[in-house]
């Protein structure tokens, strides 16, 4: 659960960084 949330947040941040 937490791991999944962390992965999703990282993915979103990476896209947002663009």
C-alpha positions in Angstrom: 0.0 0.0 0.0 2.6 2.6 1.1 5.1 1.4 -1.5 2.4 1.7 -4.2 1.6 5.2 -3.1 5.3 6.2 -3.0 5.8 4.8 -6.5 2.8 6.6 -7.9 3.9 9.9 -6.3 7.4 9.5 -7.8 5.9 8.8 -11.2 3.6 11.9 -10.9 6.4 14.1 -9.7 8.6 13.0 -12.6 5.9 13.9 -15.1 5.2 17.2 -13.3 8.9 18.0 -13.4 8.7 18.0 -17.2 
